[in-house]
Amino acid sequence: EDILTLNVEVEYDSERNIEIPRLPRINHFLLIDSHQGHHVQIINGVVSKKKQYRYILRSVQEGKFQIDSISVIVDGKTYKTQPVNIEVSDKIASAPAPFSQGQGGSSLRKFFPHFFPDVKDVFPSPKQRIQKKDVKFRLDLEKKEVYVGEMILAEWFFYLPDDNTFNVDTEVLKNVDLDGFWVESVVQLGSAGAVPPQFGNIGNKKYIKKLLMASALFPVRAGVLNVGPMRVKSRFISGAIPFFGRPTAFEKESNKESIKVLPLPEEGKGKFFTEAVGDFTVSANINKTVISVQEPLIYKISFKGEGHPRLIRLPNLNFGDSFEKYDTTESQKFTVSDSFKDFEIILIPKTNGILTTPSFELSTFDAELGIYKTHILPSFKVNVAGVMVPDRQKGKSERYFDPDTKASDKVQKQDKTVKEDILIPLIEDQEEHFLIKNRKNFWFVIFSSLFLFFILVLKRNFFIRKNKNPLKVQIKKDLIKVDKAIKNEQWKEAGIEMNQLMHSFFSELSEKDKVVKNWDTLLQHIHPSIRIKYEEQIRNLVSRVERLSFASSSEAEGFRNKRNVEQLKKDLVVLIQKISNEYF
């Protein structure tokens, strides 16, 4: 009548097609329940993935039995476990089950034995129930001395007395203070239930470590930065069957840790440093080696490795007299073990013929070695077929080649390899462009007239509210100041205006006076649903805005530029819009 948990685990390091395990015939046991989970485990920065399948069995007969091998098909290949030997004995007396009437037991257990395990398993005695002193809540840091921008893995663990203690749920009462860090969530609160436990010691006592959450931290300034403490309220139960247990709730607070953050060395930095901190490789390629006069060239630079891709920027790259830079786009993805960032530079050729892109030297900082690494990007040859625009200046968005038929005839006399079918579409496109342009103007006049007519009718027949939300008006004014500072390249002033904007908005949410500057105080008075959902994003923005506004020139070097400040403003506006839609 005892309960047995049969665990099947599949560990893998990349995406796999994993089928549900195929169980053999299990005699002498009853299958009560089954469930599965998926989790990510991080040990010393190495990520491994697991799928876990659990089967709850009840023994129904005395004797020695064997559960045969269990088969799992992964990517079409069959893997088998070892057989499991089990001995079932009646030497241990069981207490009466719930809902029974004495030892004979009429009641529900007589008819539904699967659903009523023994009392000793379901309701632990007071000595078995978890005590507050038995549980520790600790922050474990991967390292405590790093460079600016170097990744630190922070993990919050419950230290439990044995493997039969389960955390039912956790509520955050006081969030961890992460001022001075970029933060990327690795394992979110509440999603670490399937992560297998580890072993750890506190003093001379051995504990089971169960992960609550994990984050990757990236310091943005030098000095001594603090992490923590975090205060939580959790419920724990002990016993073989956690979903039948009686939970015990109590509060726990994690330890506070200090991290020494070193500035990046100046020696060896060079003027082509990309702000990439970590073990990165850098490569480059182009999308085509032969292009026609209509096509731009895409020059792609890729960073791949361990580190935070958001901090990476490109220095000013000069492509010489053969190409003109039109635009640059970027994409990025972060994981603990494998991050990347791609820059795609759109180049417009200034002449035809065989053109060559320059070779570039970019540098990254390897925090483990404490040195700058130089990455040499190769040059590429591009064959551009077309005719140059003579004696006429064109903007970046216009073609650099003449679609005129006379120019085509001239080139054909000089070089018979140029074909007419390259130039004819340009003439047709020029005519269509004229028609489309006038068509847009025509419809613009029509729709503008209809819109003005609708506004006049509305104003005459309906009441239009003139009172505006004062908070929205203030935000609009602050954004105008931010735009003005960005236009004048006054980066610190832009940060100060965004800082004031954030205080105005979140003071309104917390119903506090705007003179309150303590973010912890403001956030504690925001509605819990908003705080739980957005607090990490809010603190991230606070850290970036304060770095822009108040950091020294050396600490903020590379951050105070138009691209970063405009992205910061965009992230702030998006967050305010999201919260406003939910709150107002």
N, C-alpha and C positions, 0 to 999 in steps of 0.2 A: 504493500500500500504506500510505499515511499515514492517521492517525486524525483525524477531524473531529468536533467537537462542535457540534451545532445547538441553539441555545437559543431557546425561545419563552417570553416573559414577559407576563403579564397583570397590570396594576397597577390597583387599585381602592381606594375609601375606605370602602365599606360592604358589607354582605352582598349577594352576587350569586350567581346560578345560572350557573356557568361549566362548559361542556362541554369534553371532551377535544379538543385541536386536530385538525383534519382535514388530514392531510398530502397534498400532491399526489403524483403518480407521480415517484419519485426514481430516474432512470436513472443508470447509471455509478457507483453507490454501493451498498454493502451496509449494511443496518441491523444493527448488532451488538447494541445494548442501548438501553434507554430507561428513564427514571425521572422522577418529579415530586416537587416539594416545595412547601411553603407556609410563608411567613414574614411577620413584621411588622418594618418598618423605622421607626426613630425618629430624626428629624433635627430638632434645635432644638425638640423637644417636639411636632412634628407626626407623626402616625402614618399610615403608608401600608401597605397590604397587597399582597402579590404571590403569584401562583402561577407556578411555573417548571417548564417541561417540557424535559427534555434528551434528545436523540437522538444516540447514538454511531454515526458512519458511518465506513466504510472506502472509500477510493477504489480503483477496480479498473481504470481506463482513463485514458490520457493525453489531455489536451485541455482546452478551455474549455467549461464547462457552467453551466447556470442551474437553481436550485431555485425553482420558481414560488411564488406567494403561498400562505401557510398561513392557513386560515380557523379562527376561534374564535368560537363562538356564546355570547354573554353576555346572559342574560335575554331570549332569543329574537332578539336582534339580532346580525347577522354582522359581524365585524371581520376585516380581512385585513392581513397583514404585507407588507412590500416584498419583491420577488424578491431572491434571493441569487446573485451570480456567483462562480464558483469556477474557478480554474485549476489543473490537475493536470499536473505536469512530472516527467520522469525524470532531471533534471539532478543531483538530490541523491542520492548513493549511499546505500543502506541497508545496515546491518550484517546478518549472518546472523541468522535468527530462532532463538528457543530450540528445542531438540530437533532442530535440523537437523544434517546431516553434510556440512559443506562447502558450497560455493556451490550445488551442484546440489540439495541438500536432499532426502533421502528423508524418513523420519520422519513424525511426526504432522502437521507443518505442511503437508505436501503434500496431505493428505486433509482437514484441518480448518483452512483458512487464517483463518476468522473469529475463532478463539480464540487465535491466537498472533501478536500484533503484533511490531513490530521490537524488537530488543534495546535500541536507543537510547531507545525510549519506555518499555519495561518496567523495565529496570534502569539507572537513571542512573549515569553514571560518578562516581567520587569527587568530581570538581569540581562535578558537578551536584547532588549530594546536599546537603540543607540542613545548615547549620552552626549551632551554638548562638549564635555572635556575630551571625548574620544575623537572629535573631528577637528582638523586643522585646515585653515584656508590660507594658501601661500601663493605668492608671485615668484615664478622662476624666470630668470633672465639668462639668455644665451651668453651674454658678455656684459661687462660693466665699464669697459673703456673702449671707446670707438671714435672714429673720425666723423666730422660733419657729413651727413648724407649716407653713412654706413648703416646697413640693416641690423636691427636687434630683434630677435624673436622673443616675445613676452608671452608666457603661458601662465594661466591661473588654474591651480589644482586644488581639489579637495583631497586631504590626506585622511584616509579612512582606516579603521582598525582591521577590517577583513574584507574579503571579496563578496560577502553576502550583504553588504551595506549598499543601499541604492539611494541616489539623489532623485527625488520625485520631481521637484521643480525649484526654480530659483528666481527671486525678485531682487533687482538691484535697488538698494536704498540710497547709496551714494556712489556715483560713477567715479572712475579713476581719473585723476588729474594728469593729462597728457600735454600740458602746455610746453611748447617748444619742439613738438614732434609732428611730422606727417604720419598718419596712421592708416594702415591697410588691414582690414579684417581678414584673418586666415581661417579661424573656426569661430563662428558666431555663437553668442550665448543661446543655449537651448538646443544646439545642433551637434553637440559633442557626445550625446548619449551612447552612440555605438562605438566610440573610440575605445579600444581595449585598454585596460588599466596597466599601469607600470608599477614598479616598486621603488620606494624611496625611504630614507631614514631621516628622522629628526632626533638629534642626539644619538642615543643608543637604541632607540625604539624603531622598529620597522613598520612601515605603513604601505597601504595600497594607494597609489596616486590615480585619481580620476580627473580628467581634464574638464574644466568648465568652459573656457574660451581661450583663444589665442589671437594675438595681433602682431603684425610686423611694424616696428617703430623706426622712423628715420629722423634723427635730430637735424634741426635746421639752423642751429647756432652753437657756437663753442661755449664751454663752461660746464658747470655741474647742473644737470637736469634731474628732476625727481619724477618717479613713476609711482602712483598710488597715493594713499591706500584706496581699496574698493571695499564697500560694505554691502553685504547681501543678506537676504533672508531666505533660508532653504528648508526644505522638508526632507527628512531621511527616514528610511525604514530598514529593518533587518529581517532576514528570513530567506528561506529557499524560494518562496513565491512572492516577489515584490508587489504584484498587483493585488494581493489579498491582505497586505500588511497594514499595520496602524502607523501612520507617519508621525514623526516627532519634528517639530519646527523650532528653529532658533536662528539667531543672527550671528554672522561671522564677519570679521574684517581682515583683509589681507595685509601683509607687511608692506612697508614703504621702502623703495630701493632708489639709490642715487646712481647716476651714470656720469662718468667723466667723459666729456666730449672734446676731442682735440680738433683744432682748426686744421684745414688742409695745408700742407707745407707749400711754401712759395717756390722753393728750389725745384726746377724741372717742370713747373706748371706750363709755361709757354703761353702763347696767345691763341692757340687752337685747342684749349681745354674745353671739353663739352659738358662739364659738370656731372659726368657719369662716374659714380662711386660704386665700385664692385668689380667682379670678375667678368668683364664684357669683351666680346669680340665685335669688330666693326667691319662691315663689307659694303661694297657698292656695285651697282649694275645699271644698265640702261634698258629700256623696253624694246628698242629696235636699233639696228645698225644701218638700215637703209630707210630713209623717209622721203616723202614727196614734199612739195612746197606747202601743202595745206597742213601738214602734221607738226605738232610740237613734239619735243623730245622729253621723256620723263627720266630723270636721273634719280635713282633711289639709293639712299644710305640706310643701312640696317644695323641696329645695335641689338645684341642678344647676350644674355648672361644672367647673373644673380645681382639684383639691385633694383632701385626704384626708377622706372622709366620716365616718370613724370618730371623728374628733375633734369633730364637730359635736354640740352639745347644745342643748336648748331652755331658755330661762329660764322662770321661773314665770309662766304666763299666767293672768290672772284673767278668767273669762268672766262675771262679774257675778252678779246675782241670778236671771237667767233660766235658767242652765244650771249643772249640777254636773259636774265632771270625774270620770269613772269609771275610766278606764285609758288608757294611752298605749303604742302599739306602734311599732316602727321597723324599717326595712329600708334596706339600703345596697348599693352596688356601686362598685368602684373601677376606673377605667382611667386611663391617662396623660392622655388628652385630654377625657374626658367621664365624670365621676363624678356620682353622685346619692345623696341620702339623703331618705327620706320618713318623716314622723311622722304617725301616725293617732291622733287624740285622740277617745275615745268620750265623748260628752256626753249627759247625761240631762236633759231639760227639766223645770224645776220648776213650770211653769204651762202652761196652754193658751193658744191664740190666736196672734197674729202676734208671733213673737219675733225678736230681732235679735242676732247675734253681734257682739262688739266688734271694732274695728279695732286692729291691733297694729303696732308698729314694731320690727323686728329689724335687727341690724347684723352685717355681715361685714367682714373686713379684706382689702383688695386689696393683696397684697404688692408687686406691680409698681408701683403708684402710691404705696404707703406711707400709705394713708388708710383710714378706716372708711367703709363705704357703708351707708346706711340704706335698708331695704326696707319699704315700707308694705303691710300685708296688708289687703285690703278687708273690710268687714262684709257679712254675708249675712242675708237675711230668711227665716224658717222658719215655716210654718203648721202648728201643732200642734193636731190635732183630738182631743179627749178630755175626761175629767172628772177634776178634781182630787180627791185623797184628803182628806177633811175631818177635822180634829181628830185626826190620828193620825200618828205618826212612823214612817218606814220606813227600812231600811238601804239602802245604795247598790245592792245586788244585787236589791232588791225593786222592784215597780212603784210609780210615783208617782201612779197613778190608781186609783180605786175601781171594782171590777167589780160592785159591789152594784146590784141591779135598781132599788131605790128611788132611788138617785142617778141612775140612767138616766132614770127617769120624771120626776124633777125637772128634769133638763136638757132633756128633750124639751118640757116645758111652756115653758121659757124660750127655747129655740132649737130650732125644728123641723128645722133642717138636720142635727142629729146623728142618725144612723141606728142602728137596733137591731143591725144585723149587725156593727157595730164592737164592741159590748159583750157580745153573747151568747157569742162564743168565750172571753171572759175567765172567765165563770161555769163553762163546761165545763172549762177549763184548771185552775181552782181545785180542782174535784172530782178530776180526774185526778192532780193534784199530791199530794193527800192519800193516794190509793191507792198511787201509786208510792213515796211515802216509807215507808209501812208495809210494802210489799213488800220494799224494800231491807233494812229492819231484820230482817224474817223470815229472808231468805236469809243475812244476815250472821250471825245466831245459829246457823243450821244449819252453815255452812261453818266458823265458829270452833270449834264443838264437834268437827267432824270433824278439824280441824287439830290440836287439843289431843290428841285420841285418838291420832292418828298419831305425835305427838311422844312420848307416853308409851310406845307400843309400841316405837318406835325406841330409846328410852333403855334399855328393859328388855332388848331382844334383841340390840342391836348396840353396838359400841364407838364412842363419839363422841369425836373428838379434842378435847382441851381445850387443847392447845398452839396458840397463835396466832402468826402471822407478826409478829415484833416491829416490823418496819418499818411494816406496815399499822396496828398498834396506835398507833405514834408519829404516823403521818399523821392517824389519826382524832382523837387528842388535839389535834394542832395545828389541825385544822379546827374543833374545838369552840372553841378560843381565838379563831380568826379570826371565827367566828360571834358570839361574845360581844363582840368589839371592834366588829363592824359594828352589832350591836344597840345598843351604847352610843354609836354614831357617833364612835368613836375611830379615825379613818381611818389615821393614821400607825402606830398599834399594830397594826391589821389588816395593813398592809403589812409590818411587821417580822415578824409571825408567819408570813405567807406566804413571806417571805424565808428564815426558818429552816426552814420545811417543804421548800422547794426544795433547800436545802443538804443536809438529811437524806436526801432521796430520791436526788439525783444523786451524793452522796458514796457512797451504797450501790452505785450503778451503777458508779462509777469505782473502787471498792474503796479509797478514800482516807479518811483520818480526817476527821471532821466539822469539825475546826478549820480545814481548808483553805478559804480564802475566794476564791481566785483561780479565776474561772470558766473561763479558758482551760486551766488545769491540770486541772480536773475534766473538762471536755469532751474533752480529749485522751485520757483514760483510759476513756472510755465506749466500748462496743463500736462499731466503725466503722459497722455497718449502721444502728444507732440514731442515731449522730451525723450521718451523711449525710442521713438522712431527716428528723430532727427538730431539727437544730441551729439553723436559722433561727427556728423557733417558740420554742425554749428561750431564745435571746438576746432575742427580742421580749418574752417574759414577764419576763426578768430586768430589762430596761430599764423596763418598766411598774411592776414591784414596787419597784425602787430609786427610781423617781420618786415613787411613793406614800409610800415610807418616809423618804427622806432629802432630797428636794428642799425648798427654802425655800417659805414660804407663797405668795409671789408666783409662783414657778415652777409650783407645783402647784395654783394657783387654778383652779377649774373642773373639776379632775380628782378632787379628794377629795370625792366625794359617793356616796350609797348605790348609785345605778345603776352607776357606773363600777367601784366596788370589788366589787360582787356579780358583775359581768361578768368582772372580772379573776379572781376566785376560781373562777368557772365554767370559764373557759378553762384555768386551772391544773389543776383536777381532771380535766378531759377529757384533757389531755395526759398526766398521770400514769397515768390508766387505760389509754390507748392503749399507752404504753411498757411498763406492767406486764404487759399481755396478751401482748406479744411477748417480754419478757425473762425473766419469772418462770415 
